[in-house]
Amino acid sequence: MHEKDMVFDVLSGTKASLASYAKVITECDNSQLRQTFQQMRDGDEKFQYDLYKIAASKGYYHPAPPANGQDISCLKNTLQESGRWS
């Protein structure tokens, strides 16, 4: 397995873990356990971002180009109209 493939595999697994943390945190009633999961999530988010920066620096990952101002305004207006953006 090539390094690039391993990086993508770890990034993919970390993204899946982050999604699971979100669900567990929202359903957790025990405050200590909830805090533990939040700390684990925070650590995984930092790890994912650090690994992403390494992958990008090696040319393994190319993010989408930035959205233009018109697209951003359109999305913002849609969210405001739906009540999801204050």
All heavy atoms as an XYZ file, in Angstrom:
683
protein
N       0.847     -1.172      0.000
C       0.000      0.000      0.000
C       0.896      1.240      0.000
O       1.853      1.324      0.758
C      -0.914     -0.041      1.227
C      -1.890      1.110      1.295
S      -3.018      0.993      2.715
C      -4.485      0.452      1.911
N       0.558      2.199     -0.837
C       1.337      3.428     -0.941
C       0.979      4.394      0.188
O      -0.114      4.329      0.751
C       1.072      4.104     -2.283
C       1.507      3.283     -3.454
N       2.818      3.194     -3.846
C       0.804      2.494     -4.293
C       2.907      2.391     -4.885
N       1.691      1.949     -5.182
N       1.915      5.277      0.491
C       1.707      6.244      1.569
C       0.435      7.056      1.346
O      -0.356      7.260      2.274
C       2.916      7.177      1.677
C       2.777      8.197      2.801
C       3.952      9.149      2.878
O       4.130      9.959      1.944
O       4.669      9.062      3.883
N       0.220      7.514      0.117
C      -0.966      8.309     -0.202
C      -2.239      7.533      0.145
O      -3.172      8.083      0.735
C      -0.958      8.684     -1.682
C      -2.142      9.508     -2.122
C      -2.039      9.846     -3.602
C      -3.225     10.625     -4.083
N      -3.111     10.979     -5.502
N      -2.294      6.268     -0.198
C      -3.465      5.443      0.106
C      -3.666      5.289      1.604
O      -4.804      5.318      2.095
C      -3.333      4.062     -0.547
C      -3.284      4.132     -2.057
O      -3.946      5.014     -2.642
O      -2.571      3.302     -2.660
N      -2.578      5.138      2.329
C      -2.677      5.015      3.785
C      -3.205      6.306      4.410
O      -4.047      6.274      5.314
C      -1.323      4.644      4.388
C      -0.907      3.220      4.088
S       0.590      2.709      4.955
C       1.851      3.470      3.944
N      -2.735      7.440      3.906
C      -3.190      8.731      4.420
C      -4.687      8.883      4.182
O      -5.441      9.256      5.086
C      -2.394      9.895      3.779
C      -3.048     11.235      4.073
C      -0.951      9.892      4.265
N      -5.137      8.568      2.966
C      -6.567      8.677      2.663
C      -7.387      7.717      3.513
O      -8.494      8.039      3.945
C      -6.850      8.444      1.180
C      -6.528      9.621      0.316
C      -5.838      9.453     -0.865
C      -6.912     10.908      0.665
C      -5.539     10.534     -1.679
C      -6.629     11.999     -0.134
C      -5.936     11.813     -1.310
N      -6.861      6.534      3.765
C      -7.564      5.557      4.589
C      -7.726      6.077      6.020
O      -8.810      5.983      6.608
C      -6.809      4.229      4.572
C      -7.597      3.099      5.190
O      -8.811      2.995      4.914
O      -6.995      2.302      5.933
N      -6.662      6.647      6.570
C      -6.719      7.192      7.937
C      -7.658      8.403      7.980
O      -8.467      8.536      8.909
C      -5.315      7.553      8.455
C      -5.387      8.291      9.784
C      -4.458      6.303      8.587
N      -7.578      9.278      6.974
C      -8.478     10.432      6.931
C      -9.939      9.987      6.866
O     -10.801     10.525      7.557
C      -8.150     11.338      5.738
C      -6.935     12.240      5.894
C      -6.611     12.927      4.573
C      -7.176     13.282      6.978
N     -10.209      8.995      6.058
C     -11.570      8.486      5.915
C     -12.072      7.892      7.232
O     -13.210      8.153      7.661
C     -11.617      7.434      4.806
O     -12.898      6.898      4.686
N     -11.240      7.112      7.882
C     -11.620      6.523      9.164
C     -11.842      7.572     10.231
O     -12.771      7.471     11.046
N     -11.015      8.597     10.222
C     -11.159      9.674     11.207
C     -12.438     10.445     10.973
O     -13.157     10.790     11.923
C      -9.939     10.616     11.162
O      -8.750      9.845     11.369
C     -10.021     11.688     12.236
N     -12.772     10.707      9.708
C     -14.029     11.402      9.411
C     -15.226     10.588      9.884
O     -16.192     11.129     10.428
C     -14.125     11.686      7.912
C     -13.181     12.790      7.451
C     -13.117     12.902      5.955
C     -14.295     13.599      5.376
N     -14.144     13.869      3.923
N     -15.175      9.283      9.722
C     -16.261      8.416     10.187
C     -16.365      8.468     11.710
O     -17.469      8.517     12.266
C     -16.040      6.987      9.705
N     -15.226      8.470     12.389
C     -15.224      8.562     13.851
C     -15.827      9.879     14.322
O     -16.597      9.912     15.286
C     -13.805      8.442     14.402
O     -13.292      7.158     14.191
N     -15.503     10.964     13.627
C     -16.035     12.270     14.003
C     -17.554     12.297     13.877
O     -18.245     12.859     14.731
C     -15.399     13.376     13.154
C     -13.925     13.652     13.451
C     -13.326     14.574     12.400
C     -13.758     14.233     14.839
N     -18.081     11.672     12.849
C     -19.534     11.605     12.680
C     -20.159     10.792     13.815
O     -21.224     11.148     14.337
C     -19.877     11.006     11.326
N     -19.494      9.722     14.209
C     -20.004      8.898     15.315
C     -19.968      9.661     16.629
O     -20.907      9.571     17.432
C     -19.184      7.614     15.439
O     -19.339      6.809     14.302
N     -18.890     10.404     16.864
C     -18.816     11.204     18.082
C     -19.985     12.181     18.154
O     -20.582     12.368     19.222
C     -17.509     12.004     18.165
C     -16.278     11.195     18.488
C     -15.100     11.389     17.780
C     -16.271     10.261     19.510
C     -13.953     10.665     18.070
C     -15.133      9.528     19.811
C     -13.976      9.739     19.085
O     -12.848      9.018     19.384
N     -20.304     12.826     17.054
C     -21.399     13.796     17.041
C     -22.697     13.147     17.501
O     -23.427     13.716     18.320
C     -21.561     14.397     15.650
N     -22.972     11.964     17.006
C     -24.204     11.268     17.388
C     -24.162     10.873     18.860
O     -25.132     11.088     19.597
C     -24.401     10.037     16.516
C     -25.695      9.334     16.802
C     -25.943      8.187     15.853
C     -27.280      7.536     16.178
N     -27.616      6.474     15.295
N     -23.059     10.308     19.309
C     -22.946      9.861     20.698
C     -23.051     11.046     21.664
O     -23.746     10.966     22.678
C     -21.623      9.091     20.918
C     -21.356      8.844     22.380
C     -21.642      7.780     20.147
N     -22.397     12.138     21.332
C     -22.411     13.315     22.217
C     -23.828     13.853     22.368
O     -24.253     14.177     23.485
C     -21.440     14.400     21.693
C     -19.991     13.942     21.885
C     -21.684     15.740     22.384
C     -18.969     14.757     21.126
N     -24.568     13.937     21.272
C     -25.920     14.486     21.361
C     -26.873     13.573     22.118
O     -27.902     14.027     22.619
C     -26.510     14.774     19.972
O     -26.567     13.558     19.214
C     -25.696     15.816     19.235
N     -26.529     12.293     22.229
C     -27.413     11.343     22.911
C     -26.942     10.985     24.318
O     -27.593     10.208     25.010
C     -27.538     10.074     22.068
C     -28.227     10.321     20.733
C     -28.300      9.096     19.861
O     -27.820      8.021     20.271
O     -28.843      9.210     18.760
N     -25.837     11.559     24.743
C     -25.245     11.195     26.038
C     -25.838     12.038     27.167
O     -25.823     13.268     27.111
C     -23.732     11.399     25.963
S     -22.876     10.714     27.372
N     -26.342     11.376     28.189
C     -26.944     12.058     29.327
C     -25.946     12.288     30.461
O     -26.054     13.262     31.200
C     -28.133     11.236     29.838
C     -28.893     11.940     30.929
O     -29.163     13.151     30.783
O     -29.209     11.285     31.939
N     -24.949     11.432     30.590
C     -23.955     11.537     31.653
C     -22.953     12.630     31.283
O     -22.252     12.528     30.277
C     -23.256     10.183     31.822
C     -22.226     10.205     32.919
O     -21.220     10.895     32.817
N     -22.481      9.435     33.961
N     -22.870     13.677     32.091
C     -22.033     14.834     31.741
C     -20.542     14.499     31.670
O     -19.829     15.027     30.813
C     -22.271     15.992     32.709
O     -21.929     15.630     34.019
N     -20.071     13.611     32.564
C     -18.649     13.235     32.520
C     -18.333     12.455     31.242
O     -17.313     12.692     30.598
C     -18.278     12.399     33.742
C     -17.954     13.212     34.964
C     -17.427     12.306     36.071
O     -18.104     11.369     36.490
N     -16.212     12.588     36.520
N     -19.208     11.529     30.911
C     -19.003     10.736     29.698
C     -19.109     11.617     28.461
O     -18.314     11.504     27.535
C     -20.025      9.599     29.633
C     -19.878      8.609     28.488
C     -18.486      7.969     28.490
C     -20.974      7.549     28.568
N     -20.076     12.537     28.474
C     -20.241     13.470     27.352
C     -18.969     14.303     27.165
O     -18.487     14.477     26.055
C     -21.448     14.364     27.615
C     -21.730     15.362     26.517
C     -22.916     16.253     26.905
N     -23.110     17.276     25.925
C     -24.074     17.283     25.037
N     -24.960     16.310     25.001
N     -24.173     18.263     24.172
N     -18.409     14.794     28.276
C     -17.187     15.595     28.212
C     -16.021     14.759     27.673
O     -15.210     15.243     26.884
C     -16.853     16.171     29.576
C     -15.650     17.095     29.545
C     -15.376     17.711     30.909
O     -15.773     17.186     31.949
N     -14.673     18.831     30.900
N     -15.955     13.503     28.080
C     -14.894     12.611     27.583
C     -15.004     12.448     26.072
O     -14.005     12.552     25.356
C     -14.969     11.236     28.289
O     -14.772     11.433     29.684
C     -13.919     10.284     27.740
N     -16.218     12.214     25.587
C     -16.404     12.077     24.135
C     -16.076     13.383     23.404
O     -15.508     13.369     22.316
C     -17.833     11.635     23.806
C     -18.083     10.168     24.038
C     -19.132      9.751     24.844
C     -17.288      9.205     23.436
C     -19.376      8.402     25.059
C     -17.517      7.849     23.643
C     -18.567      7.445     24.454
N     -16.423     14.514     24.003
C     -16.108     15.802     23.388
C     -14.593     16.002     23.291
O     -14.082     16.489     22.278
C     -16.750     16.943     24.171
C     -18.253     17.009     23.993
C     -18.914     18.004     24.929
O     -18.477     18.212     26.072
N     -19.991     18.606     24.459
N     -13.881     15.607     24.330
C     -12.416     15.718     24.306
C     -11.821     14.786     23.249
O     -10.881     15.168     22.536
C     -11.837     15.404     25.685
C     -12.131     16.465     26.718
C     -11.777     16.030     28.134
O     -11.564     14.855     28.420
N     -11.737     16.991     29.051
N     -12.373     13.585     23.150
C     -11.896     12.651     22.124
C     -12.163     13.209     20.730
O     -11.301     13.148     19.845
C     -12.579     11.289     22.296
C     -12.155     10.566     23.566
S     -13.183      9.145     23.974
C     -12.848      8.046     22.598
N     -13.356     13.774     20.543
C     -13.693     14.383     19.256
C     -12.748     15.534     18.933
O     -12.234     15.638     17.811
C     -15.136     14.891     19.283
C     -15.545     15.584     17.975
C     -16.629     16.628     18.173
N     -16.255     17.597     19.181
C     -17.127     18.278     19.903
N     -18.421     18.072     19.768
N     -16.719     19.160     20.791
N     -12.506     16.399     19.914
C     -11.617     17.539     19.699
C     -10.220     17.072     19.290
O      -9.599     17.646     18.384
C     -11.535     18.410     20.953
C     -12.855     19.107     21.275
O     -13.765     19.116     20.417
O     -12.968     19.640     22.401
N      -9.734     16.019     19.951
C      -8.416     15.477     19.604
C      -8.393     14.909     18.199
O      -7.434     15.121     17.442
N      -9.461     14.200     17.817
C      -9.531     13.640     16.466
C      -9.661     14.733     15.407
O      -9.118     14.607     14.308
C     -10.695     12.656     16.342
C     -10.340     11.271     16.854
O      -9.219     11.100     17.392
O     -11.181     10.360     16.721
N     -10.389     15.808     15.727
C     -10.499     16.924     14.781
C      -9.136     17.560     14.537
O      -8.783     17.872     13.401
C     -11.484     17.973     15.285
C     -12.927     17.560     15.139
C     -13.894     18.573     15.718
O     -13.474     19.454     16.514
O     -15.088     18.472     15.389
N      -8.364     17.741     15.604
C      -7.016     18.307     15.461
C      -6.141     17.359     14.650
O      -5.427     17.791     13.739
C      -6.394     18.576     16.829
C      -5.003     19.205     16.730
C      -4.364     19.389     18.079
C      -2.980     19.976     18.016
N      -2.153     19.653     16.877
N      -6.202     16.065     14.971
C      -5.417     15.074     14.239
C      -5.786     15.077     12.757
O      -4.910     15.070     11.885
C      -5.647     13.678     14.831
C      -5.057     12.573     14.006
C      -3.688     12.323     14.025
C      -5.863     11.795     13.176
C      -3.139     11.315     13.242
C      -5.316     10.792     12.395
C      -3.959     10.548     12.430
N      -7.090     15.103     12.461
C      -7.547     15.089     11.068
C      -7.025     16.304     10.330
O      -6.545     16.200      9.198
C      -9.083     15.042     11.026
C      -9.677     14.915      9.636
C      -9.838     16.233      8.914
O      -9.964     17.289      9.506
N      -9.815     16.162      7.597
N      -7.087     17.481     10.948
C      -6.633     18.691     10.287
C      -5.118     18.677     10.090
O      -4.623     19.061      9.020
C      -7.061     19.930     11.078
C      -6.758     21.218     10.362
C      -7.300     21.489      9.109
C      -5.919     22.165     10.925
C      -7.016     22.663      8.441
C      -5.630     23.348     10.267
C      -6.185     23.593      9.019
O      -5.889     24.760      8.364
N      -4.394     18.209     11.079
C      -2.932     18.111     10.944
C      -2.555     17.145      9.819
O      -1.663     17.428      9.014
C      -2.288     17.659     12.257
C      -2.348     18.714     13.348
O      -2.599     19.900     13.032
O      -2.153     18.349     14.526
N      -3.245     16.008      9.749
C      -2.964     15.043      8.686
C      -3.352     15.606      7.328
O      -2.646     15.415      6.338
C      -3.680     13.717      8.949
C      -3.365     12.582      7.980
C      -1.859     12.288      7.922
C      -4.143     11.329      8.367
N      -4.472     16.324      7.269
C      -4.873     16.979      6.017
C      -3.786     17.942      5.538
O      -3.441     17.969      4.351
C      -6.200     17.736      6.191
C      -6.330     18.890      5.236
C      -6.636     18.673      3.895
C      -6.083     20.192      5.657
C      -6.706     19.737      3.012
C      -6.151     21.250      4.776
C      -6.463     21.024      3.455
O      -6.521     22.072      2.578
N      -3.229     18.752      6.459
C      -2.184     19.708      6.072
C      -0.964     18.983      5.515
O      -0.362     19.440      4.538
C      -1.799     20.602      7.253
C      -2.893     21.588      7.630
C      -2.448     22.612      8.669
C      -2.190     21.985      9.999
N      -1.899     22.927     11.082
N      -0.603     17.850      6.110
C       0.525     17.059      5.605
C       0.194     16.531      4.207
O       1.013     16.625      3.282
C       0.866     15.906      6.568
C       1.443     16.452      7.871
C       1.841     14.923      5.912
C       1.542     15.422      8.987
N      -1.009     15.979      4.049
C      -1.417     15.438      2.751
C      -1.424     16.527      1.687
O      -0.957     16.312      0.557
C      -2.794     14.787      2.855
N      -1.927     17.701      2.034
C      -1.962     18.808      1.077
C      -0.552     19.254      0.714
O      -0.257     19.530     -0.457
C      -2.773     19.970      1.648
N       0.349     19.297      1.698
C       1.724     19.743      1.432
C       2.469     18.758      0.526
O       3.378     19.145     -0.193
C       2.491     19.952      2.733
O       2.834     18.716      3.332
N       2.064     17.477      0.563
C       2.700     16.468     -0.285
C       2.011     16.331     -1.635
O       2.399     15.516     -2.460
C       2.708     15.111      0.425
C       3.618     15.069      1.633
C       3.675     13.678      2.218
C       4.762     13.614      3.267
N       5.438     12.336      3.282
N       0.959     17.117     -1.838
C       0.236     17.069     -3.098
C      -0.742     15.909     -3.196
O      -1.246     15.601     -4.273
N      -1.047     15.263     -2.072
C      -1.986     14.144     -2.069
C      -3.431     14.608     -2.131
O      -4.312     13.872     -2.522
C      -1.831     13.299     -0.804
C      -0.516     12.593     -0.630
C      -0.151     12.077      0.603
C       0.376     12.409     -1.688
C       1.046     11.409      0.791
C       1.579     11.760     -1.503
C       1.909     11.259     -0.268
O       3.093     10.604     -0.086
N      -3.679     15.797     -1.643
C      -5.043     16.270     -1.476
C      -5.150     17.667     -2.048
O      -4.335     18.531     -1.738
C      -5.385     16.285      0.023
C      -6.822     16.604      0.307
C      -7.778     15.595      0.329
C      -7.236     17.898      0.571
C      -9.103     15.869      0.596
C      -8.559     18.187      0.835
C      -9.495     17.169      0.848
O     -10.795     17.450      1.108
N      -6.145     17.873     -2.865
C      -6.368     19.183     -3.469
C      -7.787     19.624     -3.120
O      -8.749     19.051     -3.645
C      -6.184     19.132     -4.980
C      -4.842     18.611     -5.386
N      -3.701     19.371     -5.302
C      -4.453     17.403     -5.850
C      -2.669     18.649     -5.704
N      -3.103     17.456     -6.039
N      -7.913     20.594     -2.220
C      -9.253     21.025     -1.816
C      -9.991     21.690     -2.980
O      -9.377     22.146     -3.951
C      -8.988     22.020     -0.692
C      -7.582     22.476     -0.887
C      -6.862     21.349     -1.567
N     -11.285     21.737     -2.861
C     -12.109     22.414     -3.863
C     -11.741     23.896     -3.870
O     -11.326     24.446     -2.847
C     -13.574     22.237     -3.533
N     -11.896     24.544     -5.018
C     -11.598     25.982     -5.051
C     -12.590     26.749     -4.173
O     -13.708     26.269     -3.935
C     -11.767     26.349     -6.529
C     -12.578     25.259     -7.128
C     -12.341     24.039     -6.302
N     -12.174     27.916     -3.694
C     -13.074     28.703     -2.844
C     -14.348     29.086     -3.600
O     -14.314     29.309     -4.816
C     -12.262     29.956     -2.501
C     -10.850     29.644     -2.868
C     -10.885     28.562     -3.890
N     -15.445     29.165     -2.874
C     -16.709     29.585     -3.474
C     -16.634     31.067     -3.816
O     -15.975     31.842     -3.118
C     -17.854     29.323     -2.501
N     -17.334     31.449     -4.876
C     -17.344     32.872     -5.220
C     -18.363     33.603     -4.356
O     -19.224     32.998     -3.715
C     -17.606     33.074     -6.727
C     -18.986     32.620     -7.147
O     -19.981     32.912     -6.487
N     -19.057     31.911     -8.262
N     -18.272     34.899     -4.340
C     -19.124     35.721     -3.483
C     -20.604     35.543     -3.754
O     -21.424     35.552     -2.829
N     -20.963     35.369     -5.016
C     -22.375     35.196     -5.365
C     -22.929     33.892     -4.782
O     -24.034     33.866     -4.246
C     -22.545     35.204     -6.882
C     -23.992     35.106     -7.321
C     -24.141     35.157     -8.831
O     -23.173     35.275     -9.560
N     -25.369     35.053     -9.282
N     -22.155     32.816     -4.870
C     -22.592     31.536     -4.299
C     -22.748     31.630     -2.784
O     -23.699     31.087     -2.209
C     -21.608     30.422     -4.649
C     -21.629     30.041     -6.113
O     -22.627     30.344     -6.799
O     -20.644     29.427     -6.575
N     -21.813     32.308     -2.138
C     -21.872     32.465     -0.683
C     -23.113     33.265     -0.291
O     -23.851     32.885      0.621
C     -20.583     33.131     -0.151
C     -19.393     32.188     -0.345
C     -20.743     33.535      1.321
C     -18.048     32.825     -0.082
N     -23.371     34.359     -0.993
C     -24.549     35.183     -0.703
C     -25.837     34.400     -0.912
O     -26.776     34.494     -0.110
C     -24.567     36.435     -1.587
O     -23.501     37.274     -1.264
N     -25.897     33.624     -1.985
C     -27.086     32.825     -2.277
C     -27.346     31.811     -1.160
O     -28.477     31.677     -0.683
C     -26.915     32.126     -3.623
S     -28.332     31.134     -4.113
N     -26.308     31.118     -0.729
C     -26.453     30.135      0.341
C     -26.850     30.816      1.646
O     -27.738     30.343      2.369
C     -25.160     29.341      0.527
C     -25.173     28.302      1.627
C     -26.272     27.263      1.397
C     -23.820     27.617      1.735
N     -26.227     31.926      1.944
C     -26.548     32.659      3.169
C     -28.012     33.089      3.161
O     -28.718     32.936      4.161
C     -25.627     33.875      3.319
C     -25.816     34.621      4.609
C     -24.812     35.751      4.743
C     -25.030     36.530      6.015
N     -24.102     37.652      6.136
N     -28.489     33.616      2.020
C     -29.889     34.031      1.920
C     -30.833     32.849      2.097
O     -31.860     32.954      2.776
C     -30.155     34.706      0.568
C     -29.508     36.074      0.474
O     -29.231     36.715      1.481
N     -29.256     36.514     -0.746
N     -30.490     31.708      1.506
C     -31.321     30.514      1.633
C     -31.411     30.084      3.086
O     -32.486     29.732      3.583
C     -30.760     29.374      0.761
O     -30.725     29.803     -0.602
C     -31.590     28.121      0.880
N     -30.270     30.088      3.776
C     -30.255     29.681      5.182
C     -31.017     30.671      6.053
O     -31.721     30.271      6.982
C     -28.819     29.524      5.675
C     -28.040     28.348      5.082
C     -26.577     28.406      5.498
C     -28.655     27.014      5.480
N     -30.902     31.966      5.750
C     -31.630     32.970      6.533
C     -33.137     32.807      6.340
O     -33.907     32.880      7.286
C     -31.189     34.370      6.123
C     -29.828     34.746      6.652
C     -29.328     36.070      6.133
O     -29.675     36.510      5.032
N     -28.470     36.731      6.917
N     -33.546     32.553      5.109
C     -34.974     32.390      4.821
C     -35.538     31.141      5.493
O     -36.698     31.103      5.867
C     -35.200     32.316      3.309
C     -34.973     33.643      2.617
C     -34.942     33.527      1.105
O     -35.202     32.423      0.563
O     -34.665     34.553      0.446
N     -34.709     30.116      5.650
C     -35.178     28.880      6.270
C     -35.088     28.939      7.803
O     -35.513     28.010      8.477
C     -34.365     27.687      5.762
O     -33.042     27.732      6.264
N     -34.509     30.014      8.330
C     -34.384     30.161      9.781
C     -33.199     29.447     10.368
O     -33.078     29.309     11.579
N     -32.280     28.964      9.540
C     -31.116     28.229     10.035
C     -29.896     29.119     10.225
O     -28.838     28.651     10.603
C     -30.767     27.087      9.080
C     -31.854     26.046      9.035
C     -31.515     24.942      8.120
N     -32.630     24.021      8.042
C     -32.569     22.876      7.430
N     -31.475     22.489      6.838
N     -33.619     22.099      7.376
N     -30.027     30.367      9.899
C     -28.907     31.307     10.031
C     -29.462     32.591     10.635
O     -30.411     33.156     10.118
C     -28.311     31.596      8.667
C     -27.093     32.431      8.688
C     -27.018     33.738      9.067
C     -25.781     32.067      8.311
N     -25.741     34.195      8.942
C     -24.943     33.180      8.478
C     -25.220     30.891      7.852
C     -23.606     33.160      8.199
C     -23.878     30.878      7.563
C     -23.082     32.003      7.745
N     -28.865     33.060     11.695
C     -29.373     34.286     12.344
C     -28.627     35.484     11.828
O     -27.489     35.466     11.574
C     -29.187     34.232     13.846
O     -29.425     32.985     14.372
